Amino acid sequence: MTIQVQRTGPGPVPPSATQHMVRMRDGVHLATDVYLPSGGDAAPGPVVLTRLPYDKNGEYTFMPRVAEYFTARGYTMVVQDVRGKFRSEGETLLFVNEAYDGYDTIEWLVNQAFCNGVVGMWGDSYYGFTQWAAVSTGHPALRAIAPRVTGTRLGELPGPVPRQRTHDVEMGVARYYPLSMFHGPDMFEWELDWSRRPYAAQVEEFFTCVGSRSASYDVWFPNPVHLRRFPAGSPFDAPAVPVLMTVGWWDNCAPWSWSDHREIQRRPAWARNEYLLIEAIDHENNSHFAPGQTSADPSFLARYLDPAIDFFDVFLRGERREIPRVRWQLANSGDPAHRAEGGWPPPAAYPRTWHPAGADAAVRDAPGGTLGSAPGPAEAAAWTHDAADPVRSPVVDAFSFLAEYPDERHAADRPDVLVFTAPAGAEPLDLAGPISLSTVAGSDGPEMDLFARLLDVAPDGTAKLIARGQQTIPRPGDAFPVTLDLGHVGYRLPAGHALRLTVASSDAPEFVPAPGTGEHRWLAVETVPNRQRIELGSTVLTCTVL
């Protein structure tokens, strides 16, 4: 089978930028664009730095337009291709060079005539991670960061966690990313056929096709070599700086953002410097309140950048302005305005529980079993997981979930999806805070993936995602107590709508399906069906409500 590969190199440096090749401590030079403030103001001032692997001049991240927005507001913007990407020199290797390369870039900046010694950093996803990497080095000029839809554990391969029997389910993109964005200086786009095992054999076909290997993939496969992301130490052990952390309700990387939030709250100095902006967006910044809006829309950049500019005005320029500790959007409320709080969840929020019941009905078509306020009888709801016929992911691109925002009603038609539906509410119900599902699970297989989705069911039967969570349980046995974290939400369930809980053991190809044999998921050739179950009398859905 021939693999089709689309290769994309760097775009042209725009006239508004001046490119410099900035020397790192080991002699490698990184391509760095400098955009000076509009009007040609030569006075030194604060600099906003972005370090990214997606081409500083490419269309995907539209950095020239972002820079124009910042410079029009008096900031110098500096955008850099990270080591080994596009115009920058050095080896293409995920995560491990960003700390000291960030430090050295900031050190270069503070020695330029346009910089007054004050630097902030801004950006999404991997270029949010590069901010945390720079923070870990403790450079005194780095005064504030604004990471969006990211986390210090971004892209981390799942594996055993000390003192914990479960771990994250492996995302399909986790090993594919080093084969596309981090294969080499250019970007390589190609399709993995998830129906053809072993997946690792297709990777070797790709290497043959392009004539080179990926160092980032090779250090992770078959088992990861643990190269340190933060060789200078954890970012949270470094001096705290003000951080504006943007989290998306439908961001598939949000679990890493919330993990950082929990760690920050355990560190008093960092907790005093954290500001949360929680929005009804996905990873690619599609908004629940602005369906169909693209980055070319005139109002997009204001929505995207104004919160960071206000933040930098305070912490880079020293303006006196009050910034709420938490700003959040209540999705599906019809009002996109941010609500301000002193902390998260809102002080008025409280936990409310629902209990799934009806094992026989749960494996049939919707509405399936019930989701009520009182526990049901102690009975097991069972289904068969078959990796040869997994539950299909509801969207093509999980990073752009809201661009599709599908009706998920038909997932309930599958016999390997348990479904439980609550009565429709007479009044609106506002969900605001964490959601979890606690149960006792069992399997006759060597491992078990457990997926839970919470849906909003409209009177016409349309079912839309509110929240989700998933975990892998190695060696589950007959009865394993487990709690799934479904993340945090800010969502209004309208009057007349109902909550629905679905439970399954696959969500492919967004997550790599367990083959049922216990083998490495990328090396397994054969699959074996596994019989799975949860104990309904011990299962509790807990939502935080207002």
N, C-alpha and C positions, 0 to 999 in steps of 0.2 A: 504494500500500500504506500503510495507516494504522499509525503507530507508537504503541504503547501505552507510556505513561510513568507510573511510580509516583513521586510526589514526597513526600518525608518531611522535615518540619520538626523543630525542636528539641523535646525532651521537657521535662517540667516540672522545675524546680529542686527537689531534694528538701529536706525540712525540716532535714536534717542539715547542709546547706551554706548558706553565706552568699555570694551573688553580688556581685562588685564589677566595675565597668567600669574597667579599668586603662588609663591613658593611656600611649601610646607616644610616642616623640620627635617624630613628625610630627602629633600630635594625634588619631590614631585610637585608639579605645577597644576593648579586648578583654575579652570576658566571661570572668570568672574566679571559680571556686567555691573557697571555703576551707572545709576540714573540719578542725576542731580535735580534739585528742586526746580519747579517751573519758575521762569522769570530770571534764571541765571544768578540767583543769590549766591554769592561766593562765601558768605559767612559760614563758619563751621557750625554744624548742628548734629542732632541725634541721627543715627542710621538705623534703618530697618533691614535686617539681613534675612535672606531665605536661601537655604541650601537644599537642593532637590535632585533626584535622579531621573526626572522626566523630561529633560531638555529645557534649559532656561529660556530658549527661544522658540519652543514648540507651541503648537496650537492647543494641545491638551490642557496645559496649565495657564495659558494666556498671560504669562508673566509681564510682557510689555504693557498690557492694559492694566494689570494690577499696579505696576510701577508708576504708570501715569496717574493713577488715582492717588497713590501715596505722595508723589512729588507735587501734585497740585495742592496738597495740603501742607507743603513745606518740609517734607521728609526726604532725605536721601535714601534711595532704595538700592540694595545690592543683592544680586541674584547669582548663585553659583551652582554649576554642575558639580555634584559630589565626585569624589575620586573614582576614576575608571569609567565615567559616564560621559557620553557625547564628546565635548571638546576638552574634557579634563584628562590629565595623564594618570597613570597608575593602574593597579589591578582592580578589576571589578569584583568587589566582595561585599556582600550585604552586612550592614550594621556596624562592623567592628572598627572601622576607621573614622567614624563620624565624631567621636569625642575630641581627639587631638586635632583633627582637621578643622573642627569648629573653633577650638581655642586658637589655632594658628591664624585662621581667617580673621577672627576678632582682633588678634594682636596686630595684624596688617592694617585693619581698618582704623584703629586708634592712632596709627602713625601717618594717616593721610590728612591732607589739609582740609578736606570737607567734613571731617568728623571731629566733634568736640569731646570725644572720649566716652560717649554714652551710646550704647548699642541695645537694640531690642531685636527679637526674632519673631517671625510670623510664618504660618503655613499649615497645610493639611497633611494628614496621613504620614508618609515617610518624611516629608519636610516639616511635620510636627515632631517626629521622633528625633530628627537632627537637632531640634532645640533642646530636648531633654539631654541629648548626648553632650552638647556644649555646656549646659548647666552643670553636668557632672564634673567638669574640669575646674569650676570655680573661678572663671576669669572675672576680675573685678569690674570690667567695663560692661558686662552683660547685666542689664538692669531690670529687664522684664521680658517675658515670653508670652506668646499667644498661640499655643498649639490647638489645632482643630482636628476632630475625628481621628484621634490617634492614642498612643499610649507607649509607655516605656517597654512593654512586652509585645509591641506590634509585630505581627507575623511570626510569633514564637511557635515552634513545633510543640504539640502537646506531648506529654510524657508523665511518668510517675512524679507525684508531688509528695514531699516529705510529710509524714503523719496524715496522709489523705489517701483513701482507697480509690477515688475517682479522679478523672482528669478531663480536660477539654476534648471534644471530638475533633479529629484532624480536618481542617478545611481543605477543599480541593485546590484552592489557590496557593496554599502554603508551599508546596514543592514546585508548583508551576511558575510562581513569581520569579524564582532564580533562573528559570528557563525562558523568560520573556523580557522582563524589565531589567534583570541583572545577569543576563547571559554574557554580555559584552558591552562595549561603549554604546552601540546602537540598541534600539528596541526591536525585539523579535516577536511577531504575533503569529501564532499557529494554534490549531485545535487538537486537543487531546481527545481521543475516542474512548469515553468512559465505559463503553460496552465491550472493549477488547482488552483482555488481561493477558499477561501481566502489564500493568501500566509502565513499569520501569523499562520494559522492552521498547515501548514507543519513545521513551526519552533517548535511548541509544540510537534509534532511527533518526530522531531529530539531530543529534550530535553528528551523525554521519552526513545528514543532508546539508548542514551548515558548515561542516568541516572544523568544528572546534567544540570543546567542552565548556561547561560552566563551573567555575571554582565554587561558586555559592551553592550549587546543587551538590557537588561532590563532597563538600564538607558536611552536608546534611544527610547523605544517603550511603548505605541504608540506615545507619544510625548516626545522629548528629555528633560532630566533634564540637565540644563546648568552647568556642572562642568567645572571649569576653566582649560583650557589647560596650561595657563601661569600664575600660581598663583603669580609669582614675578613681573608680568607686561608684556606688549608686548615686544617681542624681539627688536622691532624698537625703543623702549624707553630706551633700555639698551645702554651702550657704544658701538659704532660701531667697528666692527672688519673686516678685509679684508674677502670678500666672493667671491668665485668662484662658480657661479650659472650655472649649466648645464641644458639646456632646450632642449627638443626634438620636432622637427617639428610634429611628429606623436604620441607624448606622450598624452594619454588620460587624464593625470593629469596636462598637461601644463597650463590650465587656472589658476591653483593655483600658478604656477611659475610666470606667467605674472602678476598676482595680487600682488605678493610680489615685483616684479620689479617696478610696478607703485608706490607702497608705499615707496620703497627705494628712488625713484626719487623725492619724496616729502620731503625727509629728507636729508639735505645737508651733514651731517656727514656720513650717510650711502651711499649716492650717490658717495662720494669721494672714498669709499672703495669697490664699486661693480665692479666685472669683470664678463662679460657674455660669456658663451661658448654655442653657439646655433648650434645643430647638427641634421643631417638627421637621427634621431633614434626614436624608440618608447620607451615605458616605460621599456621594458625588454632589452633594448640596442641592439635590432636588427637594423642593419644599411641599409639604402637605397642604400649605395655604396658597401655593402658587403653582398648581399643576401645569406642566408644559412650559414653564419659564426656563429659558436657557441663559447661559452666561452672556449672550449677545443682547439680552434684554437690558434697556437702560437702567432699570431699577435693581438689577441683580447685584451689581457691584456695591451699591449702597447697603443692601441686605448682608452681603458677604463681608464687607470691609469696615463699615462704620463702627461696629463695636470694638474692633481692634484699634482703630484710630483714636476713639474716645479714651480707651485704656492707655494707649501710648502717650496721649496728651497729658495724662496725669502722671504716669510713672517714668516717662522719658523727658518730658518738657517741664514737669513740675507744676502743671496747672492745678488750681484748687477746684476740685469737682468731686462730688460724692458718687461712687460707683457701687451699686447694690452687690452684696455678696453673692446672691443668686438671682438670675433672671431666667424665666422659663416660659415656654409656650404651652398652652392647653390645646392640643390637637383636637380637631373635629368640633371645636367650639364656635367656629365662625369668626373668631377674633384673634388675629395674629399678634396682637400686642403682647410684649413681654410682661410677665407678672414678677414683681420684686419680692424677695424673701430674705431673711437674715440667715437662713440655712436651708439644707435639704435633708429630708422632705419638708414640706411646709409644716409649721408648728401645729396647725389645726388638723393635719392628716392623722388617720388611725387605721389599724389593720382590720380587715373583714375577711371572713373565711367562707369558702364554698366546698362542698363535698360531692365528688362524682359517685354515681351509683347506677346499677343496672348493667351487669356484665354481659348478659346475652344481647341486650339492645345496643350496647356500645359498639359491637362489631358489625352492626347493620347500618343501613343508610341513615342520614340525618333525619330527625334530630338526635337519634341514638339514645344513649343513656341520659340520666338527669344530672343536673348540677344544682344542688340545693344547699340550704343553710344548715341542715342537720346531717350527721353521718348516716350512711346507709348500712346494710348488712355486710358482714365480713364475707366477701366472695372475691374470687380471682377473675380478672378480665384478661384473656389471653389472645395472642395473635402470633402469626408466623412471620419472621423476618427472613427474606430471601434476597441476598445481594444480587442475584441474577435478574431480579425484578423489583428494584427498590422503589420507594416512594419518591416521586420526582420533585425536585425543587420547583417552587411555583413561579420563579422568575428566571430569565436567562442570565441576567447580570445582577448578582446580589448587592453589588456596590451601588447600583442605581435602582434600588428596590421601588422607590416611589415613582420612578418614570413608568413603571408597569402597574404597580399596586393592584395585583390581580384579585379577582373573586376566587376564593379558595373553597367554595362550597363543595366542589366535586371531589376533593381529597377525602371527604367523609364516605365516599362510595366504595373505597377500597377496604377489603377485609383485614388488611394489616394496619389500619388506622382506627384507633379507638376514638369515639366521639361522644361528648357529653354536653348537653345544652341546658342552660338555665331558663327559667321563665322570663318573658319579656318584662322590662321594668316599666312601671307607671310613671316614674319621674327620671330625669337625667341623672346619671351617675358619673361623678368625676373621679378618675383614677389618678393619683399623684404620689408616686414613690415606688418602692421596690415591690416586685411580685415574685412569689416562689411557689413551687410545687413539691410537697413532701410525700413520699410513698415508700412502700416496700416492694422491691422489684426482684424478679427471678428469671433465670434462663437455663436451658439445657446446653447452651453453648459456652465456649471459653471466654467470651467477652460479650458485653451488651451495650449498645448505644441506645440512649433514651432521649427522645425529642418531645418537647411539649410546646404547643402553640396556643395562645389565647386570642380569640377572634371576636369581632363585633358582627353579629348577625342582624341584618336589617329585616323589616317585615316582608320584603320580597324574596328573602332567602340569601341575598348577597352576604358573603362572609369575608371580612377584611381583617388583616393581621393587626393586633395591638402590641403583642409582646411574644417573645419566644425564649427558650433555653434548652440546653442539651449537655449531656455528659456521657463519657465512656466509663463503663464499670468493668474492669478486669475481674475475672473469676467471680461472677455474681452469685453463683450457687442458687439455692432455692429461695432464699429470703435475704435480700440486702437492703437495709434502710438507706435511702438516698434523698437529697434535697436538690432540686434543680433551681438555679438562679435564672429567672426570666428577665432580669435586668430591671430598669426603672422606666416608668411611663408618666406622661402627662397627657391624658386622653379623656374626652367626654363621650360616654355612651349615651346616645339620645334616648328619650322616652320612646317606648315601643320597640326598642332594640334589645337583644339578648346576648349574654356572654356565652361563648362556646370554647371548650377545652378539647384539643385533640392530642393524642399520644401515639407515637410511632417509634420505629427503630432505624429510620433512614430518612435522608433529605439530600438526595443525590442529583446532580454532582456538586452542589455547593459544599457538601461534606463527603469525604471518601467513605463509601459503605464498608462496614465490617464484612469480610468474606465468610464468616461463620466457622472458620477453621482455626482461628487464633494466629494465623500467619501474618507477616508484614503486609500491610494493605497494598503496597505497590509491587510486591513480589508474588502474591497469591495468584495461582492460575485457576484453580477450582474453587467453587463456592459450595457451602453446605447450609441449607435452611436451619434456622434455630427457632425453637418455641420460646416465646417471651411472655411475661405476665406481670401485672401489678396487683397488689391487694387493695381493693377499693375501700374496705372498711378502715384502712390505715392511710388513705390518701387525702391530702388537704391542699387546696389552692388558697393561698393567702395574697390578697391585694391590699395595697394602701389606698385609702379613699378619703375624699373630703366631704 
